[in-house]
Amino acid sequence: TRSYLFRFEGPIADAEALRDFANLPFLPLVLHGTSDDNKIANNGEDDMADNNNTANAQFCLVDGKTRLLILRKLAELQSTFRPTFIRDSKAKKELSPTSLYPTIGIDTTLPQFRLHGSSDAKLVPAQDMYPVWYFFYGTLAEGAVLSRLLCMPANQPPTYRKARLRGGRLTTWARKYKALIDGSQNEIVRGSAYLVNNADDERVLRYYETDKYEVVRCVIKFEEDGKEVRGLTFRFV
């Protein structure tokens, strides 16, 4: 079933309040959220939701049944509170354990890209391998945005490395967001590389990019020394 991010606010201001209000058998896991120019909040949001900015907000995941229960109980109480439900839409990440799929700029079904067994050295990064290098080319390459998303201390800005990748090209969607799509092997995109340390940080980035993008493999080349590493990036779908 479809799931939603429920924003803690108003009479349901924290996990304990939601548990008691909806008679949940467990305490929901709290997620910390932020957005840039309402990029998350307005993507696929339900008509019942409030369009408030999500910066510095707290959320939890609820299923469709819990969402309906909350709305019905508020209606029964004749409450004027309008809860915020954001469709759970994060960038898909499904890295094959036996092939290069998905990789920016190549058709992994072609013979020249087929691998020989699950121990092939090219099968990195794996699905749950951390830390992992990411190639950023849009707002995630802006230190202020990344710092806010990952709740970094003000005196410890993110460390980027200037980098490039081959096999992609940049376009835009909604007239303002950069979008990486497949290109030829002669095309190069310049941006920044950042080492994502764990699954929690990666999950925040996937929510930020939304399901308009997917996580794909790529080869990242550092500008300063020419070294290449196998990493990940967000491709527009």
C-alpha positions, 0 to 999 in steps of 0.5 A: 500500500502507499505510504506517506510522510506525516508531519508532526505539528498542531495537536499531533506534535510528536511521536507520542501524540500520534501513537495516542491519537491513532492508537498505534501499537508502537512509537513511530520512528521520527525522521528529520526533514528539510527542503529547498524551495519547497522541492519536497513538499510540493511533489505529489502532495495530497490534496488534503495536505497543507503546503507549509514549507518543510524546513526543519520539520519532523516526520514519520512514515504512516501507511494509507490505513493510518492516514485515513484513521487520522483524517476520520478521527479529526473529522469526528472531533470537528477539528480545524487542524489540517494535517500534512501528508506527503507521498513517500517519494524517494529516489529509487535505488535498485543496484543489481548484484549480478550486472552493471545495471543501472549505470549512467550512459550504458545499456547493460544488456549489451555483450560488452557490458556483461559481467562474469559472476557476482565476484566481478570487481566492477560490481561496486558500489553494491546496494548497501555499501558505505561509505560511497562516493556520489557525483552531484551536479545541481543543488546538492553540490551547494555546501549550504544545501547539503549542510542543511540536509545532513544537519552538519555543524556550521563550522564543519562544511561538507568536503567536496572534490571537483569531479566529472563523469562520462556518459551523461548530459544535463537538462532541466525539468520544471524550468529550474531543476538540473537533471542528469540523463543518459548521454554518449560516452563522448559527453562529460558532465562536470560537478562535485564528488562527495563521500556519503558515509551511511545509509541514513545520510543517503536516505535523506538525499534520496528523499530530497531528490524524490522519485523524479530521480533514481540512483545509478552507478557511474565512474567518477573522475577527480579533477585534481589527480585524474583518479577514477572511482566507482560511485553513484549519482542521481539520474532523471527518470 
